Amino acid sequence: MKRWWMISIVCLFTLVSCSADSSSSVSNVENKNASSQDDSKESLPPDMTGYVMGQEGDRILVVDTIDPDTKGKPRAMWVSGISGNSWVGKQVEVWTQDGVQESYPEQADADKVVVLEMSEVEGADLEADEALSNALTDLSTQDILSVKMLSFDIDSDEWLVQLSKVGTESGEVEKFVPDSK
């Protein structure tokens, strides 16, 4: 049990510190209205940071984690104009263009999306984003989900993915994901 707890803490620390990793990959979304002001935008903080919890065509649902102090709804945003088809499970930073529609979830067009690289977990075959993606693929829910915890248990060789439901039916979802590619 103590080992499980330590691995969980290491995983959470790793996920939180990922945003400082300089080896993140960048996916620039074509901006048809590009101007010389774009250079100054690179120094601005992202408009949204979170996990990609869903994808429909060229848009992704990015959901922040729930702040345990406020216990409110996490920020969620459908981001349009995304190319590629393997976004679910990744932790991303998003810069938007042309404003944000203030609904829940919010809606915006992407200017730039950066995938935050997560550190490898010792003894695990899957990366944390792959474990989250596998867990989300197995779930059939219309609720917005927020990542509560991702942890790897080396003894059972599986990931524990804990998610919080947001919206009409609050609650938690716990999914065990075998550590195999």
C-alpha positions in Angstrom: 0.0 0.0 0.0 2.8 2.4 0.9 4.4 1.6 -2.5 1.1 2.4 -4.3 0.9 5.7 -2.5 4.4 6.7 -3.4 3.9 5.9 -7.1 0.7 7.9 -7.1 2.5 10.9 -5.6 5.4 10.6 -8.1 2.8 10.4 -11.0 1.0 13.5 -9.8 4.2 15.4 -9.3 5.3 14.3 -12.8 2.0 15.5 -14.3 2.1 18.8 -12.6 5.7 19.5 -13.5 5.2 18.5 -17.2 4.4 22.1 -18.2 8.0 23.1 -17.4 9.3 20.4 -19.8 11.1 22.1 -22.7 10.6 19.1 -25.0 6.9 19.7 -25.7 5.6 19.4 -29.2 3.8 22.2 -30.9 0.9 22.0 -33.3 0.4 25.3 -35.0 -3.1 25.7 -36.4 -3.2 27.8 -39.6 -4.3 31.3 -38.8 -5.8 32.8 -42.0 -5.7 36.3 -40.4 -2.0 36.2 -39.4 -0.3 39.5 -38.8 2.9 40.9 -37.4 1.2 41.0 -33.9 1.5 37.1 -33.7 5.1 37.4 -32.5 4.0 39.2 -29.4 1.3 36.5 -28.7 4.0 33.9 -28.2 5.1 35.6 -25.0 1.5 35.5 -23.6 0.4 32.6 -21.4 -2.0 30.1 -22.9 -5.7 30.7 -22.8 -6.4 27.2 -21.5 -4.4 24.3 -20.1 -5.9 20.9 -19.5 -6.4 17.3 -20.7 -8.0 16.5 -24.1 -11.1 14.5 -22.9 -12.9 14.2 -26.2 -12.6 14.8 -29.9 -15.2 15.3 -32.6 -13.8 15.9 -36.1 -11.6 19.0 -36.1 -12.4 20.0 -32.5 -11.1 18.8 -29.1 -12.6 19.1 -25.6 -10.0 20.4 -23.2 -10.8 20.1 -19.5 -8.9 21.5 -16.6 -8.5 19.6 -13.4 -10.9 20.3 -10.5 -9.5 22.6 -7.9 -10.0 20.6 -4.6 -10.2 23.9 -2.7 -13.2 25.3 -4.7 -15.0 22.1 -5.6 -16.5 24.0 -8.5 -16.8 23.1 -12.2 -13.5 22.8 -13.9 -12.9 25.0 -16.9 -13.8 23.2 -20.2 -13.5 24.4 -23.8 -14.3 23.0 -27.2 -11.3 24.1 -29.4 -12.0 24.1 -33.2 -9.6 24.0 -36.1 -7.4 21.1 -34.9 -5.8 18.7 -37.4 -4.9 15.1 -36.6 -6.8 12.3 -35.0 -5.0 11.2 -31.9 -5.5 14.0 -29.3 -7.5 12.2 -26.6 -5.6 11.8 -23.3 -2.9 14.4 -24.1 -2.2 17.3 -21.8 -2.2 20.5 -23.8 -1.8 24.3 -23.7 -4.2 26.2 -26.0 -3.9 29.7 -27.4 -7.1 30.9 -29.1 -8.0 33.5 -31.7 -11.0 35.7 -32.2 -12.3 35.4 -28.6 -14.0 32.7 -26.6 -17.7 32.0 -26.6 -18.8 32.0 -22.9 -20.9 28.8 -22.7 -20.2 25.7 -20.8 -18.1 24.3 -22.2 -16.6 27.4 -23.7 -16.0 27.4 -27.5 -13.1 28.9 -29.4 -10.9 28.6 -32.5 -7.4 27.5 -32.0 -4.4 29.7 -32.8 -1.8 27.3 -31.4 -1.9 24.0 -29.4 1.1 22.7 -27.6 1.2 19.1 -26.3 2.9 18.9 -23.0 5.3 15.9 -22.8 4.7 13.8 -19.7 7.7 12.1 -18.1 7.9 8.3 -18.4 6.9 6.4 -15.4 9.5 3.8 -14.3 8.3 0.2 -14.9 5.3 1.3 -17.1 5.0 0.3 -20.7 2.2 2.9 -21.4 2.7 6.6 -21.0 0.2 8.5 -18.8 -1.6 10.0 -21.8 -2.0 6.5 -23.4 -3.5 5.2 -20.1 -5.9 8.1 -20.0 -6.8 7.7 -23.6 -7.5 3.9 -23.1 -9.7 4.6 -20.1 -11.7 7.2 -22.0 -12.1 5.0 -25.0 -13.7 2.3 -22.8 -16.2 4.7 -21.2 -19.6 5.6 -22.7 -20.8 8.8 -21.0 -22.1 12.1 -22.2 -20.8 13.8 -19.0 -17.8 16.1 -19.0 -15.0 14.3 -17.2 -12.1 15.9 -15.4 -8.9 14.1 -14.5 -8.6 13.6 -10.7 -5.6 11.2 -10.6 -3.5 9.1 -12.9 -1.3 6.5 -11.1 0.6 3.4 -12.0 0.9 0.3 -9.7 4.0 -1.6 -10.6 2.9 -4.7 -8.5 -0.4 -5.2 -10.4 1.1 -3.7 -13.7 -1.9 -1.5 -14.3 -2.9 2.2 -14.3 -5.6 3.7 -12.0 -7.4 6.5 -13.8 -9.7 8.5 -11.5 -12.1 10.9 -13.2 -14.7 13.3 -11.8 -18.0 13.8 -13.6 -19.1 17.4 -14.1 -22.6 18.5 -14.9 -25.9 17.0 -14.4 -24.8 13.8 -12.7 -21.8 14.5 -10.4 -19.7 11.6 -9.2 -16.5 9.8 -9.8 -15.4 7.2 -12.3 -12.5 4.8 -11.5 -11.0 2.8 -14.3 -8.1 0.2 -14.1 -6.1 0.1 -17.4 -3.8 -2.8 -18.0 -0.2 -1.6 -18.8 0.2 -3.1 -22.2 0.5 -1.5 -25.7 
